């Protein structure tokens, strides 16, 4: 006989992961944001492979539907992460200055 239900244990772990994740993400300095986004994109790509394997190995329609949904959401996350990373890298590029004569026109 178990004292605490495994469902309660899983919910506690989930709540703690949300709390820790929130504080880790919001305390990142802006200089580290771009490298962390790149790592997050790589992790999401690995999750896509896992979701495809899980969807392929399921036998029920619900399992296959959930697997396809997981792959789609991970793909959106990866492509969105690459777009955000690209936009952030463009912020660090030096802008060309126009000559003073062209600026007056």
Secondary structure, 3 states (H helix, E strand, C coil): CCCCCHHHHHHHHHHHHHHHHHHHHHCCCHHHHHHHHHHHHHHHHHHHHHHHHHHHHCCCHHHHHHHHHHHHHHHHHHHHHHHHHHHHHHHCCCCCCCCHHHHHC
